Amino acid sequence: MRYLPHVQASLPSISIIGGGLAGSEAAWQLAERGHTVTLHEMRGIRQTPAHKTDSLAELVCSNTFKSTELSNAHGLLKAEMRALGSVILRAADEARVPGGSALTVDRELFSRGVHDRITSHKKITIVREEVTALPSPGIIATGPLTSDSLAAAIRTRLGVESLAFYDAIAPIVARDSIDEAIVFRAARYGKETMGDAAGEGAYINCPFSREQYEAFLDALVSADQFHGHEFDQAPFFEGCMPVEVMAQRGRDTLRFGPMKPVGLRDPRSGRQAWAVAQLRMEDRAGQMWNLVGFQTRLRIPEQQRVFRMIPGLENAEFLRYGSIHRNSYVNSPASLTPHLSLKDDPQTLFAGQITGVEGYTESAASGLLAGINLSRMLAGVEAAVPPPTTMLGALYRYLREADPRHFQPMNANFGLVDELPEPVKDKKRKRELLAQRALAHMEEWRSEFVDSPVPAVASVVA
């Protein structure tokens, strides 16, 4: 038996903008809780450069939702979503095709499964139109190709600097995969120290000899690059130039740019390297480190091959790979509340890639939580976010606490989740324990905030 909020006739209809994964999931969650939902989707009257159909939840880039294994961050996130009743994963399971441990789907069957469920729900109305104003109560889930008119409305409401249109991402590596015997902590000229008792510098530095730098450069300029859709072919800005493009400008371009060794001396030897790759802390716990200035369009296997040539990163575990593409997303840490709503209107929520999450599963998960929370608020109780020991809660914490000066989209990874109380050396065992804890804590959270009756406005649903 489970409890769902009882919706009274006086409550307003909810508007959801965007019929992708996040919007479809949010609409379903709200409708299943008895709310009347209008889902606005402009495809059908105005197509995007990426989509081919007007079906809801069309998959554009890939047909896989990635791993289902609990020792994988995406597998854990999916397990948490299943515990919360995800309709997207239900449709994906029904459309699954052979893909090993990955949840790989027949794109048409998957989209049709979501589309049919949403369009046949008695509480959901589909309206084909372009929306140019922010709804309340409502959810904005328009994704990376948000229309210019709606983007302008978002920028007007949140501020000019709140919405990015061009995404230049550098790789992020796991702290425990960096070779401590090779790297050293320092900031140029001793500036920007961490402020801790050890007085360590703010950056991890990977020192190159001349020979190592030359070999790295040769590999970088000859590596295979990704060439995407036409709508991704935006001109490069100097501030987000791909590292491989900079390398092609000359042999010394990088060592006079992001790999400049000046002002950095290895405290162990006192020597200055020929070139230095720097990593900047990405999270407060220091589990994730960003390769500064290494935004890239190299294909993933090439990123693994070339960037592991960096001294100290020979065994690097990549928590996020680099990319450069068009991507409209809000600066969530600076502009939104912890449950991803407007600060001046908690019932106008954002979900999906526009919040700064990356990936199919992450987008759908944010839509699921947005639907749950909007239902809670309309029933007169506060929004709630899972604890950061869960993958979903950790992802939301990143969107809340990331440095707004350097905010970039993030995918699910174990570097986001709270560490275990005691260190575990075996990586697979560590992840198994993290997953066990996450699912136990998600079950507790669901029991308290999803399944339990809402005071004064709850009814029992068998």
Beta strands, then each sheet from edge to edge (+ up, - down):
strand 1: 2-5
strand 2: 14-17
strand 3: 37-40
strand 4: 64-67
strand 5: 96-97
strand 6: 102-105
strand 7: 124-127
strand 8: 138-140
strand 9: 163-169
strand 10: 172-174
strand 11: 184-186
strand 12: 203-208
strand 13: 275-281
strand 14: 288-291
strand 15: 318-320
strand 16: 323-330
strand 17: 341-342
strand 18: 345-350
strand 19: 458-461
sheet 1: 1+ 19-
sheet 2: 7+ 3+ 2+ 8+ 18+ 17-
sheet 3: 4+ 6- 5+
sheet 4: 9+ 16-
sheet 5: 11+ 12- 13+ 14- 10+ 15-
end
